[in-house]
């Protein structure tokens, strides 16, 4: 028996040495197990917890979307100024004012926000404290006063609206601040704009797991199910006006796998019809060459004679870039924001200037 035990010990020890010196069980792994040369992850100062009186502190690498008194990161759906009630520590929906959305687009992300449904409560079912959080402006996590308020299961608070009820109802009473912590993995499309991987979402409400990495079946809708359709890899987050005065505070997001310039991060901003309608049109250079700028949905598509269209993405209100060709675009605007011209730099060959002619 003792010899068997000794033999077993040496077999295990030999296996460990094999794993360490061969690089682990995956022979394609770049790093050996416990390698001291393996790069360490970046240091992030963690978030602090919120209380009913005070919101917590975001983590050090978060993009802060709202911390009170300032909606500069948000616009209405058409790109105009938000018409919600802005207070020192929160923003509140206004009936008929419409959704608000971020200017910046996001794909894979960790999203934190806090919300409060009205006290005293009014209405019932879907008419009580109704709002929503839309990832990419398309995929909704429901906000609702679900404290002692019956409604259909896939429409209550923390539901992936119309698709998945929450695993549990962890809603607090109306008039109390509640938290959402959401992990979102955006859908993937191939070059032919075909879906190759659906979106997935994990949700914690008030620290309780309510959606466990569920597969989103497509855009979330009321009383209908529609398939995925192609969209950019990043799109704005949106908050819903559903006619009830719901409050929001302490909204921040971390892009995944990481946020920040060291990881090659580049903003994708979405300005809406108010800006993009002005930029659409024809631009002409001194030698007669033209660029036609067409607006389709949330994006601008420039085209040159003999070339196809490709979408361009904003990183400021006037500066745009292409992900598909090496091209940069800078709109020249007057004091009222109306474009008078366009500068184009293709393949880093220098800036060509165009005048807006219609």
N, C-alpha and C positions, 0 to 999 in steps of 0.2 A: 504493500500500500504506500509506504514511504517513497519508494522508487518511482511509483506512478505520479505521486504529487510533485516530486522533484522534476520529473520529465515534463509535467504540465506547466510548471513554473518557467522552465527554460523555453518551452514552445511559445508561451505568452510573451516572455522577454524578447525572444528572437523576432516575434511578429512586430513588437513595438519598435525594435531597432530597424526593421525593414521599412516600417511606415515613416520613421523619422528620416532615415538616410535616403529613402527613395522618394521623399517628398509627400508622403501620406498616401491614403488609399486611392486618390485620384492622381494618376501618373502625369496628367497634364497641368496639375497645380503648379503655379509659378513659385510658390513659397513652401519651404519645408515646415513641418509642424514646429511651432514654438520658435520660429526663426526670429532672432533679434534684429535682423536687417529689414524685416517686413515693416512697411510704413504704418505708423500709428494714425488713428482717426483724428480729425481736428477736434479741438476742445470747444465745447459749447456750454455757456453758462445757462443752466436750466431755468425754466419758467417758475414763477412763484404762484402759489394758490390764491384764488380770489376768495373774498368774503362777500356777504350780502351788501356790505357798505363800500368796499373798495375792490376794484378789479386787480388781478395779479399782474406781475411783470412778465412780458413775453421772453422767450429764450433769446440769447444774444445774436443768433443768426437769422431771426425771423424778419420777414417783411411785415411791418406794422401797417395795417390797412385802416384801422380806426382805433384811436385811444381817447376820443372825446374832443369836442369843440372844433373839429376840422374834418371836412369831407373832401379834401383835395384829391384823394385817391379814388373818388367815386363820381359817377355821372348818371343821369337818367339813361334809359335805353337808347335814345336817339343821340346821346352825347351832350345834351344840354345840362345845365346845373341841376342838381337834385332838389326836389321840392319837399323833402321830408323835414320834420321838426328837428333841429339840431340844438342840443343842450351841452352843458359842460362835460358831462360824463357819459352821455348816451345819445343815440339818434332814434327817432320814433317814426313809424310809418304814418302816412297821411292818406286818408281815403281818397282815391281817385288820382293820386299823384304818380302812380305807376311804379314799376320796379326801379331799383337802383342797381348799378353794376360797377365793378372795378374797371378802371381804365386799362390796367395791366392784365394780360392773359396768363393763365396757369394751366398746367397739365397735371402730372403726378405731384401730389402735394399732401402736406399735413395741415389741416385747417382747424383753428380754434376760434370759437365765438361764444358769446353769452347773450341770452335773450330773456325777456320778461313778458309774460302775457298779462293782460289788464286785470286790475283789481279795483272794484268788485267785478267779478266775471259777468259778462252779458252774452246772451244767446246760448245756443246748444249745438252739439255735433260740429260740423264744419264752420259754423258761424261764430265760434268762440275762440278768440286768440289765434286766428289763422294767419300764417305767413309761410315762408319756405326759404331754404338755402339751396341755390342751384349751382352745382359744380359745372363749370364750363357753360353756364347759362342754360343747360339742357337737362341735367340729371338732378332731380330734387330730393332732398331730405326734408320731410315735412316738419313745420313748426306749428304747434297747436296746443291749446289748453286741454290736455288730456287727463287732468286731475279730476276724477269723479265726473267725467264727461264722456258718454258713450258715442261712438261713431264707427264707421266701417274700419276694420282692422288695418288695411293697407293705406289708411288715410290719417291714422292717429300720429301723435308726436313721435319722431324718430323713425317713422316709416320711410322706406324708399318708395315714394308716392306711387300708388297703383300697382306695385310689384311685390314688396316684402313688408309685412307687419314687423314691428320690432320684436325681438325675442322676449322682452319684458317691458312693462310700463313703469318707467322710473321717473315719471314727471313729478315735479314739486307743485305745491299749491300756486294759484295765480298770485301775482304781486311779488314773487320771489325770483331772484336771478337763477338761471339755469345755464348749464354749459353743454356745448357740443365739442367733441374732439373727433375729427373725421380724417381717416386715411383714404385717399382716393388714388386709384390707378387708372389713368385715362385709356380709352380704347386706342387700338393701333390699326392703321390702314396701310395697304401697300401702295406702290406707285400707280396702280390702276384704280385707286380709291376704293378698293374692296376691303371689307373688315377682315382682319386676320386675328384679332384678339379683342374680346369685349372689355368694357370697364368693370372694375371691381371696387367695392367700398366697404370700409369698416367704420362703425360709428360707436362712440361712447357718449351716453347722455348722463350727465351728473356723475361721471366716473364709473358707470355701469355699461357693460358691453350690450349693445342693442342690435347691431348688425355685424355679423362675423364673416368678413371677407366674402360678401355675396356677389354673384355675377349680375351686373345690371343688364337687363334684357333689351335695352334700347332707350330712346328718349322717354321720360316719364310724362304721362298725359292723364287728363281726366276722362274716364270712361272710354279709353281707346288704347290700343297697343300698336306702335309704329316701329318699323325696323331701323337699325342704324343707317345713317347716311354720312358720307365723308364730311369731315370738318377739320380745321387746323389742329395741330397737336397741342396748342395752348389757346384758351379762350377765357373771357372774364368770368369771375364769380358774380352771382346776382342774389339779391334779397328781394322778396316778393311783397308787394302791396296787395293784400286780399281784403281790404276794407276794415280791418281791425287794428287798433293802435298798439302794435307790438314794438317793444324797445330792444335795441341791440347795443352792446358795448364790447370792448376788448377783443377786437377782431385782428388776428394775425395769421400768417401763413408761412410755411417752410416748403420751399420747392424740394422735391426729392429727385435724386439722392441727396443733393446738398444745394444750398443757396450761396451765391457770392461770386465775385469776379474770378477767384482762383480756379473755378470749375468751368470756365468758359461761358459763364452766364451772360445772356443778352436779352434785354427786355423785349416783350411783345406787347405793344399798346394798341388799344382798339378805341378809336375816337367817335365813331358813330356818324349818322347822317349829317349832323350839323357841320362837321368838318369835312367829311369825305365827299359830300355832294359838291362842295366848293372846289375840291381838288380835281374832280372828274372833268375831262375835257381834252382839248388838243393843244399841244405845245409845239412851237416851231423854232428852229435855229436860224442863224443868219444865212446858212447855205441852203435852206429850204427843207432840210430833213425834219421829220415830225415824230413826236411821241404822242400816242393816244392813251389817255388814262381813263379806264372804265371802272366804275364801282359795281361790285357784285357782292351782295350781302354785307358782310363786315369788312371786306378787303378791297384794296385797289389792285387792278391788273394793268400794268403798262404793256404796250405793244409797239414794236417798231416795224417799218416796212420789211416784209420778208421774214419776220420772226413771229413765233407764237406768243400767247399770253402766259404770264406766270404771276402768282400773287406776291405782293410785297408787304412787309410788316413794319410797323412804326416802332421806333425807339425813343422818339420825342414827338412833339406836335407837328414838326416839319420834316424830320429826318426819317427816312424809310430805307429798308434793305431787303434784298432777296436771299432766300435760302437755297435757291436752285441754280443761280448763276452768280458770278462775282460782280454784283452791281449795287451801287448806292444811289439814293435819290434824296435831294434836298429841295423842298418847295420854298420859293421866295414869296413872302406875303407882305401886304401893307399893314398899316396900324390897326385895321379892322379885321385882320386875319384872312383877307381875301388874297388868293394866289395871283401873282403877276408874272411868275416865271418858274422855271424848273432847272435844277442842275443835276446832271447825270454823270456818274463815274462808272464805266464798265471795264472790268478786268484791270482795274487800277491803272488805266491808261490816261488819267487826267479828267478833269471836270469839263463837260460840254454844257453850254448854256442854251436854254430855250425860253421863248416868250409865250405866254398863254394867249391864244388867239380866239378861243371860244370856251 
